[in-house]
Amino acid sequence: MTAADATLARSFRLFCFLLVFLFATKKVAVERMDHVMSLVLTSSKAKKAGEEKAEQNKRERREEKEEAEDER
């Protein structure tokens, strides 16, 4: 095996390693992004539910005040 063949083989092994590394990194990044997006969606749903509950509480308090005024 000549020096050129050895260099070519070394370059090919490095290329394969980098290719595998990039695909593995991409897979991890995609999994993390999916996890982050699920957290964002969950928190936005919780926030929306909290806002709806606050609106409902405001309506109930307003109705109670109106009923109290009607009784007077």
C-alpha atoms as an extended CHARMM CRD file, in Angstrom:
* protein
*
        72  EXT
         1         1  MET       CA              0.0000000000        0.0000000000        0.0000000000  PROA      1               0.0000000000
         2         2  THR       CA              1.4610000000        3.3340000000       -1.0020000000  PROA      2               0.0000000000
         3         3  ALA       CA              1.3600000000        6.5360000000        0.9900000000  PROA      3               0.0000000000
         4         4  ALA       CA             -1.3520000000        7.8810000000       -1.3040000000  PROA      4               0.0000000000
         5         5  ASP       CA             -3.5260000000        4.8280000000       -0.6560000000  PROA      5               0.0000000000
         6         6  ALA       CA             -3.0480000000        5.1790000000        3.1070000000  PROA      6               0.0000000000
         7         7  THR       CA             -3.9770000000        8.8490000000        2.9650000000  PROA      7               0.0000000000
         8         8  LEU       CA             -7.0340000000        8.0560000000        0.8680000000  PROA      8               0.0000000000
         9         9  ALA       CA             -8.1180000000        5.3300000000        3.3030000000  PROA      9               0.0000000000
        10        10  ARG       CA             -7.6130000000        7.6530000000        6.2780000000  PROA      10              0.0000000000
        11        11  SER       CA             -9.6020000000       10.3980000000        4.5640000000  PROA      11              0.0000000000
        12        12  PHE       CA            -12.3930000000        7.9670000000        3.7330000000  PROA      12              0.0000000000
        13        13  ARG       CA            -12.5880000000        6.7440000000        7.3560000000  PROA      13              0.0000000000
        14        14  LEU       CA            -12.6950000000       10.3470000000        8.5880000000  PROA      14              0.0000000000
        15        15  PHE       CA            -15.4220000000       11.1580000000        6.0740000000  PROA      15              0.0000000000
        16        16  CYS       CA            -17.4950000000        8.1560000000        7.2210000000  PROA      16              0.0000000000
        17        17  PHE       CA            -17.0130000000        9.1020000000       10.8660000000  PROA      17              0.0000000000
        18        18  LEU       CA            -18.1050000000       12.6840000000       10.2220000000  PROA      18              0.0000000000
        19        19  LEU       CA            -21.0970000000       11.4950000000        8.2310000000  PROA      19              0.0000000000
        20        20  VAL       CA            -22.2400000000        9.1940000000       11.0520000000  PROA      20              0.0000000000
        21        21  PHE       CA            -21.5590000000       11.9340000000       13.6090000000  PROA      21              0.0000000000
        22        22  LEU       CA            -23.6330000000       14.4760000000       11.6880000000  PROA      22              0.0000000000
        23        23  PHE       CA            -26.5820000000       12.0930000000       11.2830000000  PROA      23              0.0000000000
        24        24  ALA       CA            -26.4540000000       11.1720000000       14.9830000000  PROA      24              0.0000000000
        25        25  THR       CA            -26.2800000000       14.8460000000       15.9590000000  PROA      25              0.0000000000
        26        26  LYS       CA            -29.1760000000       15.6780000000       13.6530000000  PROA      26              0.0000000000
        27        27  LYS       CA            -31.2930000000       12.9050000000       15.1810000000  PROA      27              0.0000000000
        28        28  VAL       CA            -30.5960000000       14.1720000000       18.7030000000  PROA      28              0.0000000000
        29        29  ALA       CA            -31.3420000000       17.7460000000       17.6380000000  PROA      29              0.0000000000
        30        30  VAL       CA            -34.6510000000       16.6980000000       16.0720000000  PROA      30              0.0000000000
        31        31  GLU       CA            -35.6190000000       14.7580000000       19.2060000000  PROA      31              0.0000000000
        32        32  ARG       CA            -34.7650000000       17.7470000000       21.3950000000  PROA      32              0.0000000000
        33        33  MET       CA            -36.7360000000       20.0740000000       19.1420000000  PROA      33              0.0000000000
        34        34  ASP       CA            -39.7470000000       17.7470000000       19.3340000000  PROA      34              0.0000000000
        35        35  HSD       CA            -39.4560000000       17.7510000000       23.1180000000  PROA      35              0.0000000000
        36        36  VAL       CA            -39.1780000000       21.5450000000       23.2400000000  PROA      36              0.0000000000
        37        37  MET       CA            -42.1640000000       21.9720000000       20.9320000000  PROA      37              0.0000000000
        38        38  SER       CA            -44.2700000000       19.6260000000       23.0700000000  PROA      38              0.0000000000
        39        39  LEU       CA            -43.3300000000       21.6690000000       26.1460000000  PROA      39              0.0000000000
        40        40  VAL       CA            -44.2370000000       24.9010000000       24.3720000000  PROA      40              0.0000000000
        41        41  LEU       CA            -47.5900000000       23.5020000000       23.2600000000  PROA      41              0.0000000000
        42        42  THR       CA            -48.3130000000       22.1690000000       26.7390000000  PROA      42              0.0000000000
        43        43  SER       CA            -47.4650000000       25.4850000000       28.3770000000  PROA      43              0.0000000000
        44        44  SER       CA            -49.5290000000       27.4510000000       25.8550000000  PROA      44              0.0000000000
        45        45  LYS       CA            -52.4970000000       25.1430000000       26.4540000000  PROA      45              0.0000000000
        46        46  ALA       CA            -52.1030000000       25.5780000000       30.2100000000  PROA      46              0.0000000000
        47        47  LYS       CA            -51.8790000000       29.3470000000       29.8020000000  PROA      47              0.0000000000
        48        48  LYS       CA            -54.9890000000       29.4070000000       27.6380000000  PROA      48              0.0000000000
        49        49  ALA       CA            -56.8700000000       27.2370000000       30.1510000000  PROA      49              0.0000000000
        50        50  GLY       CA            -55.7740000000       29.5750000000       32.9530000000  PROA      50              0.0000000000
        51        51  GLU       CA            -56.9950000000       32.6170000000       31.0390000000  PROA      51              0.0000000000
        52        52  GLU       CA            -60.3460000000       30.9490000000       30.3640000000  PROA      52              0.0000000000
        53        53  LYS       CA            -60.6840000000       30.0590000000       34.0510000000  PROA      53              0.0000000000
        54        54  ALA       CA            -59.9060000000       33.6680000000       35.0270000000  PROA      54              0.0000000000
        55        55  GLU       CA            -62.5610000000       34.9410000000       32.6170000000  PROA      55              0.0000000000
        56        56  GLN       CA            -65.0700000000       32.4710000000       34.0200000000  PROA      56              0.0000000000
        57        57  ASN       CA            -64.2830000000       33.5890000000       37.5800000000  PROA      57              0.0000000000
        58        58  LYS       CA            -64.7450000000       37.2450000000       36.5740000000  PROA      58              0.0000000000
        59        59  ARG       CA            -68.1290000000       36.4400000000       35.0250000000  PROA      59              0.0000000000
        60        60  GLU       CA            -69.2290000000       34.5270000000       38.1160000000  PROA      60              0.0000000000
        61        61  ARG       CA            -68.1970000000       37.3790000000       40.4350000000  PROA      61              0.0000000000
        62        62  ARG       CA            -70.0050000000       39.8840000000       38.2320000000  PROA      62              0.0000000000
        63        63  GLU       CA            -73.1540000000       37.7320000000       38.2880000000  PROA      63              0.0000000000
        64        64  GLU       CA            -72.9330000000       37.3770000000       42.0750000000  PROA      64              0.0000000000
        65        65  LYS       CA            -72.6380000000       41.1570000000       42.4420000000  PROA      65              0.0000000000
        66        66  GLU       CA            -75.6440000000       41.6700000000       40.1730000000  PROA      66              0.0000000000
        67        67  GLU       CA            -77.6690000000       39.1370000000       42.1920000000  PROA      67              0.0000000000
        68        68  ALA       CA            -76.6670000000       40.8470000000       45.4440000000  PROA      68              0.0000000000
        69        69  GLU       CA            -77.7250000000       44.2380000000       44.0340000000  PROA      69              0.0000000000
        70        70  ASP       CA            -81.0330000000       42.7690000000       42.8220000000  PROA      70              0.0000000000
        71        71  GLU       CA            -81.7520000000       41.3980000000       46.3070000000  PROA      71              0.0000000000
        72        72  ARG       CA            -81.2840000000       44.8600000000       47.8360000000  PROA      72              0.0000000000
